[in-house]
Amino acid sequence: MTQLQRVTISPTQIQNQQITLTPEQYHYLSRVLRLQKDDRFIAMNGQGEWWLAKLVNQQAEILETIAIKTELPISVTLIIALPKNGFDEVVKQTTELGVTKIMPVLSDRTLLKPSPQKIDRWRRIATEAAEQSERQIVTEILEPIPFKNSFSLVNGAKYICYARGNSPHLLNYLTPSPDTGITIATGPEGGWTEREILEARAAEFQTVSLGKRILTATLAPIVALSLVAATAEAAS
């Protein structure tokens, strides 16, 4: 199965073991990948289900359900203050690492104000990264909101990465067999303001460190997700 190409479809495209391909999907399979009639590929709905399918003209036929588990044993939400540049790569790499949901936020030091087209691009990147990394689900990319507004949208263990001060390392709080979901917030260029840290603490976020060095706004979420993924899968 690992050699087969993957295409993400919506649940509405499936009916009676048949997949109605969009013109873009058919072009990708037949022209870009050069699949011929009856060639096989994997269809995934981005919500945890995979199927082995074969190309039949401009449709596809489901041959069998694929039972596979590639997701982290914990739901991970990343609250990320939008950086000036490089967010495309953050979306790609954290999706490959297994993040469940990305919540872009506008902080006191955020300069980027993304357009709807930019958000659509991030969602396409997440879909492509999920296909490439053989994930069962596609990372959900939410609309950007003010940082403070994100507090009420998350539950479980909550951590905010704070480069200054003497906060405990994130690893001190991670366990191989977590019972609940986890939320990690990473800041913008220049870091979170003191006011934002106080507001997050009031919302029951624990301040944590990612090490003694100062990481960039684009590296910090990748490091945080790597730590969570490695710890969560250690006992698998």
Stockholm file with secondary structure:
# STOCKHOLM 1.0

chainA/1-236         MTQLQRVTISPTQIQNQQITLTPEQYHYLSRVLRLQKDDRFIAMNGQGEWWLAKLVNQQAEILETIAIKTELPISVTLIIALPKNGFDEVVKQTTELGVTKIMPVLSDRTLLKPSPQKIDRWRRIATEAAEQSERQIVTEILEPIPFKNSFSLVNGAKYICYARGNSPHLLNYLTPSPDTGITIATGPEGGWTEREILEARAAEFQTVSLGKRILTATLAPIVALSLVAATAEAAS
#=GR chainA/1-236 SS CTTSCEEECCGGGEETTEEECCHHHHHIIIIISCCCTTCEEEEECSBSCEEEEEEETTEEEEEEEECCCCSCSSCEEEEEECCSSCHHHHHHHHHHHTCSEEEEEECTTCCCCCCHHHHHHHHHHHHHHHHHTTCSBCCEECCCEEGGGGGGGCCSEEEEECSSSCCCBGGGGCCSSCSSCEEEEECCTTCCCHHHHHHHHHTTCEEEBSCSSCCCTTTHHHHHHHHHHHHHHTTC
#=GC SS_cons         CTTSCEEECCGGGEETTEEECCHHHHHIIIIISCCCTTCEEEEECSBSCEEEEEEETTEEEEEEEECCCCSCSSCEEEEEECCSSCHHHHHHHHHHHTCSEEEEEECTTCCCCCCHHHHHHHHHHHHHHHHHTTCSBCCEECCCEEGGGGGGGCCSEEEEECSSSCCCBGGGGCCSSCSSCEEEEECCTTCCCHHHHHHHHHTTCEEEBSCSSCCCTTTHHHHHHHHHHHHHHTTC
//
